[in-house]
């Protein structure tokens, strides 16, 4: 009987303490300093309105007033850091060659029309700018715009050179970097711990485990940005005729577990920003902000701006 009372009282104390700290995490953790706050994030510069990852796309998004540019980096044969999502140029340029096998001057231009990855049966036709830009040119052109860098390959030289460019352009307070793979994020953090890092995919799973066991409020977190997809998007991106019952179930389960307002509120109270990607319609914009996401990443920056203006979602100061 005494043992049962002890167990019940211990569990009750744990649950109550966890619930309190989930609501008020600053009782235990110092709030992380938010170097910038981003609500409007342009994915690959806005891949639905201009050719992805081009200077034209970035300029268009910045002129609209985007809070952040999201882009991807690779390394050329002559060790130039370039902005491109794909390592192989088949989809982007129609040439079966790897960026790592070509010098910067050998890189071909983009095709005139590219598919928009996160919008079903959607293509974007570009203008005159079809060049793959250098990361340093992006830093030069947009010195006051926060940039979210996806390190696409596990390459120590790439990580080192990106860090050197960030330091050279005095952007440690305006940059976040990482990748879905944990070993790349660890290398980024080791190379330069002053640049904030994203949660990797394994760390997202770890985060969810902590959240659902009630341990999250007790655990320190080094990451400053949680960047996650909205799993329900799977049902919009896939051809309905190819959506099996198991795929629908997986999407529903992942969405139920990941899209948790209490989780987002806890993280933002600790100074960890939550970005949801890649959302391209107003229904998903609304849901993300209703859930307490800090920001939305989109292929259509004009569409997101108009939605935010119409709904009174103010830009960060």
N, C-alpha and C positions, 0 to 999 in steps of 0.2 A: 504493500500500500504506500509506504514512504517513498519507494523507488518510483512508483507511478506519479505521485504528486511532484517529485523532483523533476521528472521528465516533462510533465505537462507545464510546470512553471518555467522550466528552461526554454522549451519550445515557444511558449507564449512570450517570454521576454525577448527571444530572438526575433520573432515575427514583429512585435511592436517596435523594437529598435530598428529593424530593417525598414519598416514602413515609414518611421519618422525620418530616417536618414535618406530614404528615397525621395521624400518630399523636401527635405532641408539638407542637402548634401554639404553645404558650406559649414555645417556644424563639425564636420570631420575633415573636409578637404578644402584647401585654399582654391578659390575660383581661378581658373586659368585666365591670363590676360588675353583679351580678344584684340589682336593687332588690327584686324579689319573684320567687317561684317558683310556678308554677301547674301542677298535675297534673289537677285537676278543673275543667273550664271549661263553663259553662252557656250554650249557644248560644241567643241571643235570650231568655235567662233560663230556658230549658228549654221549648222550643216544643211538646214532646210531652206536657207535664204541666199547663201553663197557657197561656192565650192569649199568644202571643209578644210580647215587648217591653212587657209591662205591669208595673206595680209589684207586682202579685200574683205574677207569675212570678219577678221578681227577689227578692222577700222569701222565697218558697218555697225558691229555690236557696241563698240566703244562710243561711237557717235550717238547711238540710241540711249546710252547711259547705263550699259550693263555694269554690274558690280564686280564681275569676275569673268575672265576668259579661261576656258578649260582647253588644254591641248595635250598632244602626245609627242614624245621625243625618241629619235633614233640617232645612231652614229654612222656617218659615212666611212668609206674606206680611208679617206684622208683625215679622219677624226674631226669632222665638223658636226656639231649638234644641229640636227634638222628637225622641223616640226612635221610629223606625219604619223597617222594612226597605224598604218600597215607597214610591216617590214618588207614585205614583198609588194612589188608595184603593179601586179596584174590587175587588180580591181581599180586602182587609182589612175594608172597610166596606160593600161593595155599592154604592158611589157612584162614578161616573166623574168624579173631580175630583182635581186635583193639590194636594199639601200646600202647594206654593209659591204657589198661587193663593188660599189661604184663611188667615184669621187664626187664631190659636190657639183662640179661643173658638168659631170656626165649624167646627172639626174634629168630624166625627161619631164616634160610638162604634164599636168593633169589632163585627163580626158575632158571633153566639153560638157559631159553630163555624168553625174554620179548619183548612185542610189543613196537615199537617206536611211541609214541603218535602223533607226527607231521609229520609222513611219512606214507602214505597209504600203507597197506599191506607189512609192513616192520617189521622185527624182528631182535633182537640183541642176539647173543649167547655169554654167558660169559665164562671166564676162571675160575681160581681157586678162585678168590675173589668174594664171594657171601654174604659177611657180611654187615649188616647195620651199618655204622660207627657212632661214637660219633662226635659231632661237635668239641669238644676239640681236637680230633685226627686230624681232618682236619686242624685246626689252627696250631697245632704242626708241621704237615708235610709241610705246605705251608705258612710259615710266611711272605713271600714277595709278595704273590698273592692276589689282591683284590677279595673280595667275596661278592656276591649278595645273600642275605638271604630272602627267602619267609617264613614268619611266617604263617603256614598253618591253625592254629586254634586260636580262641579268648580265649587265656588262659593267665591270668596275670602272673602266675608262669613261663610259658615258655618265655614270653617276658622279664621278670626280669632276668632269668637265661642266656638267650642269651646275654643280655646287660652286665651281669657280666663277661661272658666269653670274650666278645669283649674288655672290659676294662682290664681284667686280661692279655690278650695277646697283649695289646697295639695296638689294631686294629681299633680304632675309625676313623682314617684317611684312612683306607683301607677296609671299610665295608659300604654297603648300605643295608637297610632292609625295609620291608613293606609287603603289601598284597593288593589285589584288593578291599578288604572291608575297608571302611573309618574308622570305629571304631577301627580296629586293628592298622592302621597307626597312628591314634591319640594317642593310648596307647603307641606305640613305641616311638613317638616323646616326649610324656610326661615322659616316663621312662628314656630316654637318648637323649636329643636334640642335643648332639654332634655327634651322628651317623646320617648321611644323610638318608633321607627317599624318597621313591618312591611316585609318584602320585597314589592314589587309583582310582578305576573305577569312582566313583562319581566325583572325582576331575578332571579326564580326561574330563568328560562331561562338567563340569564347565569351564575348560580351553578352550574347543571348543566354548562354548557360548561366552566367553570373546573375543576369536579370531574373530569370525564372526560378532560380534557387534562393533568391533574396540576398545573395552575397555581394552584388554590384555596389551597393552603397559603402561597403567596407574596403573596396579594392582601389588602389591608385591606378590611374591611366595615363600613359605618356602621350597618347595620340590627342590631337586637338580638333580633328575633323572626322566625322562619320559620313561616308559617301556611299549610299546604297541605292539599289534599284527598287522600284515599286513592283513586286512580283506579279500583281494582277495584270500588268502590261502584256504578259505573255499571251493572254487571250485576245489581245488586240493586234499583236504583231503576227501571229500565226494565222494561216488560212483556216477558217472555221471548220472546213471539211477535214482538216488534218489534226484537229484538236481531239485527242482521245480522252476518254473519261479519266484515265490515270494522270494525264498532263493537267487537266483541269483541277484535279484533286491536289496535285503537287503545288500548282500555282496558288490555290486557295489556302493551303496549309502554310506555305511560305509567307504569303501575304498576312495571314492572321498572326503569325509569330513575329514578323519583322515590323509591321506597321503599327507600333504601339505608342500611343500618346504619352503614357506614363514614362516610357523609356526615353523618348525625345525630350520631355520636360526635365527629367533628371540630368541628362547629358548637357542640355543648354544651361541649366542652373550651375553646372560645374565649368561653364565656359567652353564647352565642346560643341562646335557647330554641326548641324545635321543637314546634309544636302541629299535630295532625292532626285534620281535620274532615271531615264531621260524622258521627261514629260512633255507632250506636245499638244495636249488639248485642255480646254478650260475645266472640264470635270476633274481631271487629275491635278491641275494646278490648285484648284479649290481644296481637294482632299488633302494634298500635301501640307498646305498652310493650316488647314483645320486640325491636322494631327500635331502641329507644333514644329514642323520643319523650319530650320533657319532659312533655307534657300531652295530654289528649284532650278535644276539644270535642264535646258531645252535646246532643241535644234531650231526653234523659231523665236528668236529674241523679240521681234516686233509683236508677235502674238502674246507673249508673256508680259511685255511692257504694257500693252493695251489692257490686258486683264488686271494687272496690278493697279493701273491708273483708275480703271472703272470701279474697282472694289476698294479703293482707298488704302491699299497696302503700301505704306510709305517706304521710301528708300532709306537705308541706314545712314546715319549722320557721320 
